[in-house]
């Protein structure tokens, strides 16, 4: 084989390998039911139970969240109150905007810039950068956040947290609509 053919085969093999690693997109879930409409699910009170796991799988934080949510037209407010197993608390207030085609944008005081998301079928993918305080230092970490509606009351959430493209850990949540 000529050098040129070997280079082309290597390039094609590498491209095929990368395509196999492509992350899922919300559109892959477009036919899944029940249909997730954020402005319907996150309206009223929602409770959640969650954990944070380091990349090796060790659970390092357990928490509950009480969310009071309301919408006026295409504008929503999700007022989240976290209580951690160690007794510490935190609050985050999301201000969301619903756009056409299942797209959403959002802001919160500890979010850098604007969060962007997309719903399709029973799924919602949400990406944002969060200012995360750890031992007196604030880090900016990226979240790739997926939510899947299971039924009219239960939604599961898995968020991957990374910095400089390196996976730091995952947040797992189970939401229950009251």
C-alpha positions as CSV (number, residue, x, y, z in Angstrom):
1,X,0.0,0.0,0.0
2,X,1.2,3.5,-0.7
3,X,1.7,6.0,2.0
4,X,-1.1,8.1,0.7
5,X,-3.6,5.2,1.0
6,X,-2.4,4.4,4.5
7,X,-2.9,8.1,5.5
8,X,-6.4,8.1,4.0
9,X,-7.4,4.8,5.7
10,X,-6.1,6.1,9.0
11,X,-8.0,9.4,8.6
12,X,-11.2,7.6,7.7
13,X,-10.8,5.2,10.6
14,X,-10.2,8.1,13.0
15,X,-13.2,10.0,11.7
16,X,-15.4,6.9,12.0
17,X,-14.2,6.4,15.6
18,X,-15.0,10.0,16.5
19,X,-18.5,9.7,15.0
20,X,-19.1,6.7,17.2
21,X,-18.3,8.9,20.2
22,X,-20.6,11.7,19.3
23,X,-22.9,12.7,22.2
24,X,-26.6,12.1,21.9
25,X,-28.9,15.0,20.8
26,X,-32.4,15.8,22.1
27,X,-33.8,15.1,18.6
28,X,-33.1,11.4,19.2
29,X,-35.8,11.4,21.8
30,X,-38.5,13.2,19.7
31,X,-40.8,10.2,19.6
32,X,-40.5,9.4,23.3
33,X,-43.5,9.9,25.6
34,X,-44.7,11.4,27.8
35,X,-44.0,14.8,26.2
36,X,-41.9,17.0,28.4
37,X,-43.1,20.6,28.5
38,X,-40.9,22.5,31.0
39,X,-43.5,25.2,31.5
40,X,-46.0,22.6,32.6
41,X,-43.8,20.3,34.6
42,X,-41.9,23.1,36.4
43,X,-45.1,24.9,37.5
44,X,-46.0,24.7,41.1
45,X,-43.9,22.9,43.7
46,X,-41.3,20.3,42.7
47,X,-39.1,18.3,45.1
48,X,-35.9,16.6,44.2
49,X,-33.4,14.2,45.9
50,X,-29.8,14.1,44.6
51,X,-26.2,13.1,44.9
52,X,-22.9,14.3,43.6
53,X,-20.4,11.7,42.6
54,X,-16.7,12.3,41.8
55,X,-15.5,10.9,38.5
56,X,-14.4,7.7,40.3
57,X,-18.0,7.1,41.5
58,X,-17.6,8.1,45.2
59,X,-20.7,9.9,46.5
60,X,-19.4,13.1,48.2
61,X,-22.6,15.1,48.6
62,X,-26.3,14.2,49.2
63,X,-29.0,16.8,49.0
64,X,-32.7,17.7,48.7
65,X,-34.2,20.5,46.7
66,X,-37.5,22.3,47.1
67,X,-38.5,24.2,43.9
68,X,-41.3,26.8,43.7
69,X,-41.9,27.4,40.0
70,X,-44.2,29.7,38.0
71,X,-44.7,30.9,34.5
72,X,-46.2,34.0,32.9
73,X,-46.4,33.5,29.2
74,X,-43.0,32.4,28.0
75,X,-41.1,33.6,31.1
76,X,-40.5,31.2,34.0
77,X,-39.0,31.4,37.5
78,X,-37.6,28.3,39.2
79,X,-36.7,29.1,42.8
80,X,-34.5,26.3,44.0
81,X,-33.7,25.8,47.8
82,X,-31.0,23.2,48.4
83,X,-30.4,21.4,51.7
84,X,-27.3,19.3,52.0
85,X,-26.7,16.3,54.2
86,X,-24.2,18.3,56.3
87,X,-26.9,20.9,57.1
88,X,-25.7,23.6,54.7
89,X,-28.1,25.4,52.4
90,X,-28.0,27.1,49.0
91,X,-30.5,28.9,46.8
92,X,-30.5,29.4,43.1
93,X,-33.2,31.3,41.2
94,X,-33.4,30.4,37.5
95,X,-35.2,32.9,35.1
96,X,-36.1,30.9,32.0
97,X,-37.4,32.0,28.6
98,X,-39.3,29.6,26.3
99,X,-38.5,30.0,22.6
100,X,-39.9,28.3,19.5
101,X,-39.1,24.7,18.7
102,X,-38.6,23.6,22.3
103,X,-35.6,25.8,22.9
104,X,-35.0,27.5,26.3
105,X,-32.5,30.0,27.6
106,X,-31.9,30.8,31.3
107,X,-30.0,32.9,33.7
108,X,-29.2,32.6,37.4
109,X,-26.8,34.6,39.6
110,X,-24.2,31.9,39.8
111,X,-24.4,31.0,36.1
112,X,-21.9,32.6,33.7
113,X,-23.7,34.1,30.8
114,X,-26.7,32.3,29.5
115,X,-27.7,28.7,29.8
116,X,-29.2,27.1,26.6
117,X,-31.4,24.1,26.3
118,X,-33.6,22.1,23.9
119,X,-36.5,19.8,24.6
120,X,-37.6,16.9,22.3
121,X,-40.1,14.2,23.2
122,X,-39.5,13.3,26.9
123,X,-36.0,14.8,27.1
124,X,-34.3,18.1,27.8
125,X,-30.6,18.9,27.4
126,X,-29.3,22.0,29.1
127,X,-25.7,23.4,28.9
128,X,-24.3,26.1,31.2
129,X,-21.3,27.3,33.1
130,X,-21.7,27.5,36.9
131,X,-19.6,29.4,39.4
132,X,-18.9,26.8,42.0
133,X,-17.3,27.8,45.4
134,X,-15.0,25.1,46.8
135,X,-13.0,25.7,50.0
136,X,-12.8,29.5,49.5
137,X,-12.1,29.4,45.8
138,X,-14.7,29.9,43.0
139,X,-14.3,27.6,39.9
140,X,-16.2,28.0,36.7
141,X,-17.3,24.5,35.7
142,X,-19.4,23.3,32.7
143,X,-22.6,21.3,33.0
144,X,-24.1,19.0,30.4
145,X,-27.4,18.4,32.0
146,X,-30.0,15.9,30.7
147,X,-33.6,15.4,32.1
148,X,-36.0,12.6,31.2
149,X,-39.7,12.7,32.0
150,X,-40.7,9.3,33.3
151,X,-44.4,10.0,33.9
152,X,-46.5,13.1,34.8
153,X,-44.9,13.4,38.3
154,X,-41.4,11.9,38.0
155,X,-38.4,13.2,36.1
156,X,-34.8,11.9,36.3
157,X,-31.8,14.2,35.8
158,X,-28.1,13.4,35.1
159,X,-25.6,16.2,34.8
160,X,-22.0,15.8,33.9
161,X,-19.7,18.4,35.4
162,X,-16.4,19.2,33.7
163,X,-13.5,21.7,33.6
164,X,-11.3,22.2,30.6
165,X,-13.1,19.2,29.0
166,X,-12.1,16.9,31.9
167,X,-15.0,15.2,33.6
168,X,-15.1,16.0,37.3
169,X,-18.2,14.1,38.3
170,X,-21.9,13.7,38.0
171,X,-25.0,15.0,39.6
172,X,-28.0,12.6,39.8
173,X,-31.4,13.8,40.7
174,X,-34.9,12.5,40.9
175,X,-37.7,15.2,40.7
176,X,-41.2,14.6,42.0
177,X,-44.0,17.1,41.1
178,X,-46.4,17.7,43.9
